[in-house]
Amino acid sequence: MRVSATKETCAVSSLCVYRAPEVFDQDEDGAVEVIDPEPTADLHEDVKIAARGCPTRSIHIE
């Protein structure tokens, strides 16, 4: 799994950070930052849930 995010479309809802804090964080403006672009298998489900819950679809999974 490879995770990326589009900061420019982030709505600053923080849902991703709450769901997968090992993978996502927020910058000084509150926009999403991916801190682990290749999370371990045990985090894949949380990342998928975070991506589905993103109101602006700013999280991308390959």
N, C-alpha and C positions, 0 to 999 in steps of 0.2 A: 504494500500500500504506500502510495505517495500522496501527501496532503499539501495543498496550497490554498491561498486565500487572496481575495481581491479587496484590499483595504479601502479603495475608493468607493465601493458600494456597501461597505459595512454600515449597518444601522446602529451599532454600538449597543446591542441588546444584551450582550455578555452571556448569552445562553451557551455558546460553545465553551467558554471558560469554565462555566459551572459544570458542564457535562464531561469535559475532558481537559482538566487543568494541566495534565502532563504534556499535552499537545498544543494547547492554545493559551495565549495571554493577550493583554491589551497594551497598546502603546500609550504615550502620555495624553493622547486625545481620546482614548477609549477604543480605538479601532483594533480589529483583530490582528494578531501576530501569530504565526505558526512557529513554535519553539522546538518542535520535533517533527520534521517533515516526513520521517519514515518511522512511525511508531511501531512498537512491537505488537505481535498478534493479539495479546491480551487486551490491547486498547482499541482494536479495530471496530468492535461493535459500538463503543462509546463515541468514536469519531464519526461513524455512520449516522448515529442518532443526532449528534451535534450538527452534521451537515444537513440532515433532513429538517432539523428545527430552525435553521438559519432563515430569518424572514426575508432576506434579500438574496439568498442562494449565493453568498459570497465565498463559501467553502467548497473546494473542489477536491475530489478524490479520484486517483487513477489506480 
